[in-house]
Amino acid sequence: MNNITMKMNADELIMQALREDITSEDITTNSVMRHYQAGEVDLICKQDGVIAGLGVFKRVFELLDEKTEVIFYCQDGDNVKKGEKIGLVRGDIRVLLSGERTALNYLQRMSGIATYTREIAKLFEGTKTKLLDTRKTTPNMRIFEKYSVKVGGGYNHRYNLSDGILLKDNHIGAAGGVKEAIMMAKEYAPFVRKIEIEVENLDMLAQALEAGADIIMLDNMSVEDMRKAVELCRGKAETECSGNVTRENVARLVDIGVDYVSSGALTHSSPILDLSLKNLHAI
């Protein structure tokens, strides 16, 4: 995440998180540290994983005090090991204490997503299938979580509702059917937009292909039906598989031949990567 992206999109969200944690003052820190004192603290990894969000971690402290110095011994995407010292933060001890939890919350969450994503993405190495995230993200965390998926080796599906057309079951119901939904989307949307539609069986698939959908999402279909669907779509539309895709069951989808596999679990079910700030001392 570069500096322009950070300042334009992330700074406001980080400030909201800081305001959530510090409404008027950090009363605990102010009670034990009445005046400025320079100090530093180590960033320690407490379990193996993939690190992601170092720039966000750093930015938390910079927004509290631009003079804070953050040094890293790794970069986003690196594998880190339990017990490894991966960075340090140096500056006003009051800033180090007040920013600690918010900074770690971001880094642990983002690193957990990158770690979980990499475990699944490795299964698709050597195939044409790309692993995608979804919009099943934590409110106000989407920019951070989708970035973390990319760090872990996955790809981003549409960012938000303005980013692409995806006709799901309720859109189809509102339109009156598969063909009707695709026809309406083609009439309304700019020609540069691809039209994706969700189907639940081979009959819906046939209707979607006849109506000219660009991407067919195979939702919660059996492996056997997905194989048939991929053959039917060959040369006519791209295919995406979705529906309760997790680390535990994704292996069944590796050799089906779909273009994409989307998984909400990447962002809604990944555990955090345990990290800690330790050994705070004055300098």
HUDAFEN-V640225 format. One record per backbone hydrogen bond with DSSP energy under -1.0 kcal/mol. CO is the residue of the C=O (numbers start at 1). NH is the residue of the N-H. E is the energy in kcal/mol with one decimal. If there is no record, write none. Layout:
co:CO nh:NH e:E
co:CO nh:NH e:E
//
This chain:
co:2 nh:6 e:-2.5
co:3 nh:7 e:-2.6
co:4 nh:8 e:-2.6
co:5 nh:9 e:-2.5
co:6 nh:10 e:-1.3
co:6 nh:11 e:-2.5
co:10 nh:14 e:-2.8
co:11 nh:15 e:-2.6
co:12 nh:16 e:-1.9
co:13 nh:17 e:-1.9
co:14 nh:18 e:-2.3
co:15 nh:19 e:-2.7
co:16 nh:20 e:-1.9
co:17 nh:21 e:-1.3
co:18 nh:22 e:-2.3
co:25 nh:27 e:-1.2
co:26 nh:30 e:-2.6
co:27 nh:31 e:-1.1
co:28 nh:32 e:-1.1
co:29 nh:33 e:-2.0
co:37 nh:93 e:-2.8
co:38 nh:283 e:-2.1
co:39 nh:91 e:-2.7
co:40 nh:281 e:-2.0
co:41 nh:89 e:-2.5
co:42 nh:278 e:-2.4
co:43 nh:86 e:-2.3
co:43 nh:87 e:-1.0
co:44 nh:276 e:-2.4
co:45 nh:83 e:-3.3
co:49 nh:80 e:-3.0
co:51 nh:77 e:-3.1
co:53 nh:57 e:-2.6
co:54 nh:58 e:-2.5
co:55 nh:59 e:-2.0
co:56 nh:60 e:-1.7
co:58 nh:62 e:-1.9
co:59 nh:63 e:-2.4
co:60 nh:64 e:-1.0
co:61 nh:65 e:-2.3
co:65 nh:68 e:-2.3
co:69 nh:90 e:-3.4
co:71 nh:88 e:-2.5
co:75 nh:78 e:-2.3
co:78 nh:51 e:-2.4
co:80 nh:49 e:-2.1
co:81 nh:84 e:-2.1
co:84 nh:45 e:-2.7
co:86 nh:73 e:-2.5
co:87 nh:43 e:-3.2
co:88 nh:71 e:-2.7
co:89 nh:41 e:-2.1
co:90 nh:69 e:-3.1
co:91 nh:39 e:-2.3
co:92 nh:96 e:-2.1
co:93 nh:97 e:-2.3
co:94 nh:98 e:-2.1
co:95 nh:99 e:-2.4
co:99 nh:103 e:-2.5
co:100 nh:104 e:-2.4
co:101 nh:105 e:-2.6
co:102 nh:106 e:-1.9
co:103 nh:107 e:-2.2
co:104 nh:108 e:-3.2
co:105 nh:109 e:-2.0
co:106 nh:110 e:-2.8
co:107 nh:111 e:-2.3
co:108 nh:112 e:-2.0
co:108 nh:273 e:-1.8
co:109 nh:113 e:-1.9
co:110 nh:114 e:-2.2
co:111 nh:115 e:-2.4
co:112 nh:116 e:-2.4
co:113 nh:117 e:-2.7
co:114 nh:118 e:-2.2
co:115 nh:119 e:-1.7
co:116 nh:120 e:-1.5
co:117 nh:121 e:-3.2
co:118 nh:122 e:-2.0
co:120 nh:123 e:-1.3
co:121 nh:124 e:-1.2
co:122 nh:125 e:-1.2
co:124 nh:127 e:-2.1
co:130 nh:261 e:-2.5
co:131 nh:155 e:-2.8
co:132 nh:263 e:-2.3
co:135 nh:137 e:-2.3
co:138 nh:141 e:-2.5
co:141 nh:145 e:-2.8
co:142 nh:146 e:-2.9
co:143 nh:147 e:-1.2
co:144 nh:148 e:-1.8
co:145 nh:149 e:-1.7
co:146 nh:150 e:-1.6
co:147 nh:151 e:-2.1
co:148 nh:152 e:-1.9
co:149 nh:154 e:-2.7
co:150 nh:153 e:-1.3
co:155 nh:133 e:-1.5
co:160 nh:163 e:-1.8
co:165 nh:196 e:-1.9
co:167 nh:198 e:-3.0
co:168 nh:172 e:-2.5
co:169 nh:173 e:-2.4
co:170 nh:174 e:-2.3
co:171 nh:175 e:-2.2
co:172 nh:176 e:-1.8
co:172 nh:177 e:-1.6
co:177 nh:181 e:-2.2
co:178 nh:182 e:-2.2
co:179 nh:183 e:-2.5
co:180 nh:184 e:-2.4
co:181 nh:185 e:-2.2
co:182 nh:186 e:-2.5
co:183 nh:187 e:-1.9
co:184 nh:188 e:-2.1
co:185 nh:189 e:-2.9
co:190 nh:193 e:-2.0
co:195 nh:214 e:-1.9
co:195 nh:215 e:-1.9
co:196 nh:167 e:-3.0
co:197 nh:217 e:-3.2
co:199 nh:219 e:-2.6
co:201 nh:205 e:-1.7
co:202 nh:206 e:-2.2
co:203 nh:207 e:-1.7
co:204 nh:208 e:-2.3
co:205 nh:209 e:-2.5
co:206 nh:210 e:-2.2
co:207 nh:211 e:-1.9
co:208 nh:213 e:-2.2
co:214 nh:238 e:-2.4
co:215 nh:197 e:-2.1
co:216 nh:240 e:-2.6
co:217 nh:199 e:-3.1
co:218 nh:242 e:-2.1
co:222 nh:226 e:-2.5
co:223 nh:227 e:-2.1
co:224 nh:228 e:-1.8
co:225 nh:229 e:-2.6
co:226 nh:230 e:-2.4
co:227 nh:231 e:-1.7
co:228 nh:232 e:-2.2
co:229 nh:233 e:-2.0
co:233 nh:236 e:-3.0
co:233 nh:237 e:-2.4
co:238 nh:216 e:-2.8
co:239 nh:260 e:-1.7
co:240 nh:218 e:-4.0
co:241 nh:262 e:-2.7
co:242 nh:220 e:-2.3
co:246 nh:250 e:-1.5
co:249 nh:252 e:-1.0
co:250 nh:253 e:-2.3
co:251 nh:254 e:-1.2
co:253 nh:256 e:-1.1
co:259 nh:130 e:-2.4
co:260 nh:241 e:-2.6
co:261 nh:132 e:-3.3
co:264 nh:267 e:-1.2
co:264 nh:268 e:-2.4
co:265 nh:269 e:-1.9
co:274 nh:46 e:-2.6
co:276 nh:44 e:-3.4
co:278 nh:42 e:-2.8
co:281 nh:40 e:-2.2
//
